[in-house]
């Protein structure tokens, strides 16, 4: 089993990998028999990072 996570949408992988044909080939192989989960909403990681910035920048 393979688990792959990304915060990039599938349509943009060609731009990030630098080759649209290669990205299409890779995604075709990975997604042939996959269960794709998409989550929407606010990121917990960004929420926690924002909280840390507020704590470290608090002058009191």
C-alpha positions, -999 to +999 in steps of 0.1 A: +000+000+000+011+035-007-002+067+008+006+100-009-005+133+004-003+167-012-017+202-007-015+208-045-045+201-068-040+174-093-044+198-123-013+217-112+011+188-108+025+193-143+036+228-134+052+217-101+070+187-116+081+208-146+067+184-172+030+180-179+034+147-198+054+131-169+029+144-143+000+129-163+018+095-166+027+094-129-008+104-118-024+079-142-003+051-127-010+062-091-047+069-095-056+038-116-070+019-086-069+043-058-092+057-032-089+094-033-098+115-003-102+152-005-105+174+025-118+209+025-116+234+053-090+253+073-056+237+079-048+227+115-011+232+107-016+268+096-039+275+126-012+262+150+015+281+132-005+313+135-010+307+172+027+302+177+035+335+158+010+353+180+027+339+212+062+347+200+054+382+188+035+392+219+055+419+236+041+413+271 
